[in-house]
Amino acid sequence: MSRLDELIAELCPDGVEYKELGEIGELIRGAGLQKKDFVDNGVGCIHYGQIYTYYGTFADKTKSFVNEELAKSLKKVNFGDIVIAITSENVEDVCKCVAWLGDDEIVTGGHAAIFKHSQNPKYIAYYFQTQDFFRQKKKIATGTKVIEVSPAKLAKIKIPVPPLQVQREIVRILDNFAELTAELTAELTAELTARRQQYEYYRDLLLTFNESTGDNHLTDGRTDGIKWLKIENICKKISSGGTPLKSRNDYYGGSIPWLRTQEVNWRYIYDTEIKITEKGLKNSSAQWIPINSIIVAMYGATAARAAISKIELTTNQACCNLQINEKVADFKYVFYWLSKNYFELKSLGQGSQSNINSEKIRNFIIPIPSIEEQKRIVSILDRFDVLCNDITVGLPAEIEARRKQYEYYRDKLLNFKEKSA
């Protein structure tokens, strides 16, 4: 019998009470803190956005500071308090939290709540990561573009409250498990990074041709009839899409996949976040894009990135959609070429985000060896691609398996028989 089993048998043999957060502590909404308020030194602060991007389950040092005068007007966070992000762009992130374990009093502001309590702070923070907590918060989350959970509703969420000795033992186990998982993941991630560097090396080697002779480094001096063509000369069709009017609710919530620029992210597209209706399709002037088309983002943070459509879909107007002429070029060869030359294509853009237009993409030059040579190059790169990127095999799958194993045992440890009333 483990130490945890012994404690449960001794201290809560009949089960554990499930209590609302509002019964075991106080939830206080923050207000008033913005990123522009940050200073180099002063009173430590946690901005709600940093809970998603910077902090882990707990922290004893802050990334940011505010001056003492502003800190007086902000909500105070003391040792053991839980800082919760109550606003997010999605349900998955809303209510992410960090337990403050620092000795100094710090502050937080808008879009965050502070949970003051007398339980083990790490225990509470770990529970906020469980599937049971997720199911409860999903029911009380409101909004579409911006998701929010109010402190009043959050106070109604029920969690198991075993004796503090049991909480401490669970935290000890999870801390050790989390540390071991982090070490293993770090080793796998380092290996994955090395494999990706190897992949990029061979990709660049395979796709680096001598423009005057047509040679690349792995063809033993063979030209294979290489031609240097514009992208538009290897396509059956090049098109962009459109966006339905935001004011018309009946244009959204349909069954037609509609891809936005920010979803173009290097590899394959199997689904889209937003679906539109037939009315929305007609209103936007978007067109159906067939499977195995190359989609290149033209605007925003993803400008010049390419992906392959693995479903029929439509896109917004900031996507350049290339339907490749299979008699001239292999679509994967084109995708690998664009990925390899991402920075060169992006450099042709304008503005702070290097926005490009379809004309730049149409006139971008690509070397075209024989179809046989293209397929040979693709077969080599596909093997590297699977090893590095496929979530079902290779190193990414190993990393994902470690993460799921940790989550499984965490949720199991934090699941108790409920004590009868």
C-alpha positions in Angstrom: 0.0 0.0 0.0 1.4 3.4 -0.9 1.7 6.3 1.5 -1.2 8.0 -0.3 -3.4 5.0 0.1 -2.5 4.8 3.8 -3.4 8.5 4.3 -6.7 8.2 2.4 -7.6 5.0 4.4 -6.8 6.8 7.7 -8.1 10.3 7.1 -11.0 9.9 4.6 -12.0 6.2 4.5 -15.6 7.2 3.6 -14.7 9.4 0.7 -13.9 13.1 0.2 -16.2 16.1 0.3 -16.7 18.0 -2.9 -17.1 21.7 -2.2 -17.7 24.8 -4.3 -14.7 27.1 -4.6 -16.8 29.8 -3.0 -17.1 27.6 0.1 -13.4 27.2 0.6 -12.1 30.6 -0.4 -12.8 34.0 -1.9 -12.6 35.0 -5.6 -11.6 38.6 -6.3 -11.7 40.2 -9.7 -8.7 42.2 -10.7 -8.8 45.5 -12.7 -6.5 48.2 -14.1 -3.3 46.5 -15.3 -2.1 47.0 -18.9 1.1 46.0 -20.6 2.0 49.7 -21.1 2.2 49.9 -17.3 5.2 47.6 -17.1 8.5 49.1 -15.8 12.0 47.6 -15.4 11.9 47.4 -11.6 9.2 47.8 -8.9 6.4 45.7 -7.5 6.0 42.3 -9.2 2.9 41.8 -11.3 1.2 39.0 -13.3 -0.6 40.1 -16.4 -3.4 37.7 -17.4 -1.9 37.1 -20.9 1.3 35.9 -19.3 -0.6 33.0 -17.7 -1.0 31.5 -21.2 2.4 32.3 -22.6 4.9 32.4 -19.8 4.0 30.9 -16.4 3.6 27.2 -15.5 1.6 25.7 -12.7 3.3 27.8 -10.0 5.8 30.6 -9.7 7.9 32.5 -7.1 9.2 35.2 -9.4 7.4 37.6 -11.8 8.3 38.4 -15.3 7.0 42.0 -15.1 6.8 44.9 -12.6 4.8 48.1 -12.1 5.7 51.2 -10.1 4.7 51.4 -6.5 2.1 54.2 -7.1 0.1 52.0 -9.6 0.5 48.9 -7.4 -1.5 50.7 -4.6 -4.6 50.7 -6.8 -4.2 47.0 -8.0 -5.4 43.8 -6.4 -2.9 42.2 -4.1 -1.6 38.6 -4.5 0.0 36.9 -1.5 1.8 33.6 -0.9 -0.5 30.7 -1.8 -3.1 32.7 -3.8 -4.1 31.4 -7.2 -4.1 33.9 -10.1 -6.7 32.9 -12.8 -7.1 34.2 -16.3 -10.8 34.7 -16.7 -10.8 35.9 -20.3 -9.4 34.1 -23.3 -9.8 33.6 -27.0 -10.8 30.0 -26.5 -12.4 27.6 -23.9 -9.2 25.6 -23.5 -7.2 28.6 -22.2 -9.8 30.4 -20.1 -9.3 29.7 -16.4 -5.7 28.7 -16.8 -4.0 29.6 -13.5 -0.7 30.0 -11.7 -0.2 29.5 -7.9 1.9 32.3 -6.4 4.6 30.8 -4.1 6.8 33.9 -3.8 7.5 35.6 -0.5 6.8 39.1 -1.8 3.3 40.5 -2.2 2.6 41.1 -5.9 -0.3 42.5 -7.9 -2.6 41.6 -10.8 -5.2 43.4 -12.9 -7.9 43.2 -15.5 -9.1 39.9 -17.0 -7.7 38.0 -14.0 -9.1 36.8 -10.7 -7.4 36.0 -7.4 -8.5 32.9 -5.4 -7.6 33.3 -1.7 -8.0 30.1 0.3 -6.5 27.9 3.0 -5.8 24.8 0.9 -2.5 23.6 -0.6 -1.9 26.1 -3.5 -0.3 23.5 -5.7 -3.1 21.1 -5.2 -5.6 23.7 -6.3 -3.5 24.7 -9.3 -3.1 21.0 -10.4 -6.8 20.5 -10.1 -7.5 23.4 -12.4 -5.7 21.4 -15.1 -7.9 18.3 -14.9 -10.6 17.1 -17.3 -13.2 17.4 -14.5 -12.5 21.1 -14.0 -12.5 21.6 -17.8 -16.0 20.0 -18.1 -17.3 22.3 -15.4 -15.8 25.5 -16.7 -17.0 24.7 -20.3 -20.6 24.8 -19.0 -20.2 28.3 -17.5 -18.0 29.9 -20.1 -19.7 32.6 -22.2 -18.9 34.5 -25.4 -17.9 33.6 -28.9 -14.8 35.6 -30.0 -13.9 36.4 -26.4 -14.5 33.7 -23.9 -15.1 34.7 -20.3 -15.8 33.0 -16.9 -17.0 35.4 -14.3 -15.7 35.0 -10.7 -19.3 34.5 -9.5 -19.8 31.5 -11.8 -16.3 30.2 -11.1 -17.1 30.2 -7.4 -19.8 27.5 -8.1 -17.3 25.0 -9.5 -16.9 22.0 -7.2 -13.6 20.4 -6.4 -12.6 17.5 -4.0 -11.2 18.8 -0.8 -9.3 16.0 1.0 -7.4 16.7 4.2 -4.3 18.8 3.8 -2.0 15.8 4.5 -3.6 14.1 1.5 -3.2 17.2 -0.6 0.5 17.5 0.3 1.2 13.9 -0.7 -0.6 14.2 -4.0 1.4 17.4 -4.7 4.6 15.6 -3.9 3.8 12.8 -6.3 2.7 15.1 -9.1 5.8 17.3 -8.6 8.1 14.3 -9.0 6.1 13.0 -12.0 6.0 16.4 -13.6 9.8 16.8 -13.1 10.5 13.4 -14.6 8.2 14.0 -17.5 9.8 17.4 -18.1 13.3 15.8 -18.2 12.2 13.0 -20.6 10.4 15.5 -22.8 13.4 17.8 -22.8 15.6 14.9 -24.0 13.1 13.9 -26.7 12.7 17.6 -27.8 16.5 18.0 -28.1 16.6 14.9 -30.3 13.6 16.2 -32.3 15.4 19.5 -32.8 18.4 17.7 -34.1 16.3 15.6 -36.5 14.6 18.7 -37.8 17.9 20.4 -38.4 19.0 17.3 -40.3 15.8 17.3 -42.3 16.3 21.0 -43.2 19.9 20.3 -44.2 18.9 17.6 -46.6 15.8 19.5 -47.8 18.0 22.5 -48.7 20.6 20.2 -50.2 18.1 18.4 -52.4 16.4 21.6 -53.4 19.5 23.7 -54.2 20.1 23.7 -57.9 22.7 25.4 -60.0 20.7 27.7 -62.2 23.2 27.5 -65.1 23.6 23.7 -65.2 20.5 22.5 -63.4 22.6 20.3 -61.1 21.8 19.8 -57.4 24.2 18.2 -54.9 22.6 14.7 -55.0 22.1 14.1 -58.7 25.7 13.3 -59.7 25.8 16.2 -62.2 22.6 15.2 -64.0 20.5 18.1 -65.2 17.3 15.9 -65.7 16.0 18.6 -68.0 15.6 21.2 -65.3 13.6 24.3 -66.2 13.3 27.5 -64.2 9.6 28.5 -64.3 7.3 31.0 -62.7 4.8 29.5 -60.3 2.0 30.6 -62.5 3.4 28.4 -65.3 3.1 25.2 -63.3 -0.5 25.8 -62.1 -3.8 24.9 -63.7 -5.4 27.7 -61.7 -4.5 30.3 -59.1 -7.2 31.9 -57.0 -7.9 33.7 -53.7 -11.0 33.7 -51.6 -13.3 36.1 -49.8 -14.9 36.8 -46.4 -18.7 36.8 -45.7 -20.2 39.9 -44.1 -19.6 39.7 -40.3 -23.0 41.4 -39.8 -24.9 38.4 -41.2 -25.2 35.6 -38.7 -26.7 33.3 -41.3 -23.5 33.3 -43.2 -21.7 31.4 -40.4 -22.2 28.2 -38.6 -22.7 26.1 -41.8 -20.9 23.1 -43.1 -18.5 24.6 -45.6 -14.8 24.7 -44.4 -13.5 28.3 -44.6 -9.8 28.8 -44.0 -8.3 31.9 -42.5 -4.8 33.1 -43.1 -3.7 32.4 -39.5 -4.5 28.7 -40.0 -1.9 28.3 -42.8 0.9 26.8 -40.8 3.5 24.7 -42.8 2.0 21.3 -43.4 -1.4 19.8 -44.0 -4.9 21.2 -43.5 -7.5 18.7 -42.4 -10.1 21.0 -41.0 -10.9 24.7 -40.4 -12.0 26.5 -37.2 -14.9 28.2 -39.0 -17.6 26.8 -41.2 -19.8 29.0 -43.5 -23.1 28.5 -45.2 -24.0 28.3 -48.9 -25.2 31.9 -48.5 -21.9 32.9 -47.0 -20.0 31.2 -49.8 -22.0 33.2 -52.4 -21.7 36.4 -50.5 -17.9 36.1 -50.1 -17.2 35.1 -53.7 -15.0 32.4 -52.2 -14.3 29.4 -54.4 -14.0 25.7 -53.7 -10.3 24.7 -53.5 -9.6 21.0 -54.3 -7.6 18.5 -52.3 -3.8 18.7 -52.7 -3.8 22.4 -53.6 -1.0 24.5 -52.2 -2.3 27.4 -50.0 0.1 30.3 -49.4 -0.8 33.0 -46.8 -0.3 36.5 -48.1 -1.1 38.7 -45.1 -0.4 38.8 -41.4 1.9 36.8 -39.1 1.8 33.8 -41.4 2.6 35.7 -44.6 4.6 33.5 -47.1 3.8 30.2 -45.2 2.5 27.4 -47.3 0.3 24.4 -46.5 -1.4 21.5 -48.4 -5.2 21.2 -48.4 -6.2 17.6 -47.5 -9.9 18.5 -47.7 -12.0 20.5 -50.1 -12.3 24.0 -48.6 -12.8 27.7 -49.2 -10.5 30.5 -48.0 -10.5 34.1 -47.2 -9.1 36.7 -49.6 -5.6 36.7 -47.9 -4.9 33.2 -49.2 -3.3 32.5 -52.6 -4.5 29.0 -53.7 -2.4 27.1 -56.2 -3.9 24.2 -58.1 -0.8 22.5 -59.5 -0.7 21.0 -63.0 0.3 17.4 -62.2 1.8 16.9 -65.7 4.4 19.6 -64.9 5.0 19.4 -61.2 4.4 17.2 -58.1 2.3 19.3 -55.6 4.5 18.1 -52.7 7.6 19.1 -54.5 6.2 22.6 -54.9 5.2 22.7 -51.2 8.7 21.6 -50.1 10.2 24.2 -52.4 8.0 27.0 -51.0 8.8 25.9 -47.5 12.5 25.9 -48.1 12.3 29.4 -49.7 10.0 30.9 -47.1 12.3 33.7 -46.1 13.1 34.6 -49.7 9.4 34.8 -50.5 8.6 36.7 -47.3 11.4 39.3 -48.1 9.3 40.3 -51.2 6.5 41.6 -48.9 5.8 45.0 -47.5 4.9 46.4 -44.1 5.7 45.3 -40.6 4.3 41.8 -41.3 5.8 41.5 -44.8 2.5 41.2 -46.6 2.8 39.8 -50.1 0.4 39.8 -53.0 -0.6 37.1 -55.5 1.5 38.8 -58.2 4.7 38.1 -56.1 3.7 34.5 -55.7 2.8 34.0 -59.4 6.2 35.3 -60.5 8.2 33.4 -57.9 10.7 31.2 -59.8 10.9 27.5 -59.1 13.3 24.9 -60.6 11.4 22.0 -62.3 13.3 18.8 -62.9 11.7 15.8 -64.4 8.6 14.4 -62.6 10.6 11.3 -61.7 13.3 13.4 -60.1 10.7 15.5 -58.2 9.1 12.3 -56.9 12.5 11.0 -55.8 13.1 14.2 -53.8 9.6 14.1 -52.3 10.0 10.5 -51.2 13.2 11.3 -49.3 11.7 14.4 -47.7 8.5 12.6 -46.8 10.4 10.2 -44.7 12.1 13.0 -42.8 8.8 14.8 -42.5 7.0 11.8 -40.9 9.9 11.2 -38.5 9.9 14.9 -37.4 6.3 16.0 -37.6 3.7 13.2 -37.8 1.9 13.1 -34.5 1.1 9.4 -34.8 4.7 8.2 -35.4 8.2 9.2 -34.6 9.5 11.5 -31.9 6.5 13.9 -31.7 4.3 10.9 -30.9 6.7 9.9 -28.1 6.5 13.4 -26.7 2.7 13.4 -27.0 2.6 10.0 -25.2 4.6 11.3 -22.3 2.3 14.3 -22.0 -0.8 12.1 -22.0 0.6 9.7 -19.5 1.3 12.5 -17.1 -2.2 13.9 -17.6 -3.8 10.5 -17.1 -2.1 9.9 -13.7 -2.7 13.5 -12.6 -6.4 13.2 -13.2 -6.5 9.7 -11.6 -4.8 11.1 -8.4 -7.2 13.9 -8.2 -10.3 11.8 -8.6 -11.9 10.7 -5.3 -14.9 8.8 -4.2 -17.4 11.5 -3.0 -18.4 11.3 0.6 -22.1 10.8 1.1 -24.0 13.7 2.6 
